[in-house]
Amino acid sequence: MENKKTEMDIVYGIEDKPELSKAIPLAFQHILAMFAANITVPLLLSALLDLPPSETTFLIQCALLMAGVATFIQIMKYKGIGSGLPIVMGTSNAFISTVLAIAKDFGIGGVLGASFIGGLFEVFLGKNLLRLKKIFTPLVAGIVVLTIGITLIPVGIKQAAGGSTNIGDLRSLLISTTVLVIIILFNQSKNKFLKSSSILIGLVSGYLISYFLGIIDITPVMESSWISLPKPFAYKWSFKPTAIIAMLFMYVATAIETIGDISALTIGAEAEKPLTKK
């Protein structure tokens, strides 16, 4: 399939099949890019509740496992489930403040119970999208996506500056600035492969710099097992009305965000309007 040239300068179309030598590093780029976003919520939740490392690891495992399963389902599009589009699924940073507030009052069980009800509500929203599109217009979706992005700017700045426990750390500022510059430089490259791999190159560079500066300790990684599956229902769920209501509002907001994201993806990637059924 011939690539379509759009204002976004798309390198590969949805139906294109890059060479294996290019597809593998680009796939790792997706994994590393989604990795940081998926572990942010469980890390913040664990820090708030002062959970031991074993439980923190368990929450991260659950987030990553379900992100992979959901992404696979989204891409495969089987019997009306999934869009068939290259959309990476995972935890949403928009939930951070709500999840932390619920966890502080009701613990992890309250978060899981509210998320379960919210997930069922999200299914209902998806099944009635045609009716909801009259309310969730492109303008509304765009404003929601923009608002969520703006509210996440302070989170990104704080993390780049060393996090809440070490904010203003010069080494963290040096590494984050270096990674940002590397990503920008490679994104401007005329080489299509280097340009599409700019985030991967930036992330790998950041990890290497952190390792040589002694910030990263890989001992726990080397001592852990190669394969470890999360245990279902490790926490007792609780269904608190206030937690559920708060979570439902966030699911409405992220539903609108999803509409905006998918619309932008389909329009940008193939220069066409997003298909209603997708």
C-alpha positions, 0 to 999 in steps of 0.5 A: 500500500502506498503511503499517503502524505499528510500534514503529519508526515506519516511514515507508514500507513495502517496497512503497511508492513515495515521490514522486520529489521525496522518493525522490531525496534519500532515495536520496542519503542511502543512498549517503552513509551507505554511502559512509563505511562502504565506504571505511573498510576500503580507507582503513585498509588503504592507510594501513597499507601506505603505498600511494600515492593512486592505489592508494588511489583504486583500492581505494575504486573497487572497494569502491564499485562492488561495493557498488552491484552487490551492492545492485542484485542484492539488491534485484532478486531474479532467479532465486533470487538476492537477497532482494528487500528494500531492503538496502544491501550493502557492506564490513563494518567487522567485517572491519577488524581481520582484514583489517589483520592479514592485510595486515600479514603478506601484503599486499593479495594475501593479503587478496584471496585469503583474501576469495575463498575466504571468499566461496565459503564464504559462498555455501555458508552461504547455500545451507544456511541452513535447516540452519544456522538451528538453530544460528544462533538469533535469540539467537545472531544478536542477540548477534553483532550487539550484539558487533560494534556494541560493538566498533565504538564505539571506532572511531567515537569515534576517528574523531569525535575526529580519527582516529589521526593527529590524535586530540583535534583540537578542530575534529573534535570540534566537527564530529562533535558538531554532526553528531550533534546535527543528526541527533538533532534532525531525527530527532525532527521531526514532519515525516516527510520531515525525519525520514527524511532526518536522516542526509543532513542531518547528513552534508551539514551536516558536509561544509559545515562542514568545507569552510568550516573548510578541512578538505576540499580538493576540488582532487583531486576537480575534477582527476580524471576523471568516469568511471574503472573499476577494473582487474580483477586489478591485484594478484596474489592469494596463498592463505595458510592462516592468512589463509584460516582467519582470514577464514573465521571472520569470514565465519561471524560476518558471516553470523550478523550478516546473519541478524540484520540481515535479520530485524530489517529484515523484522520492523521494516518489515512487522511479520512474521517474515522469510521463510525463502527470503528 
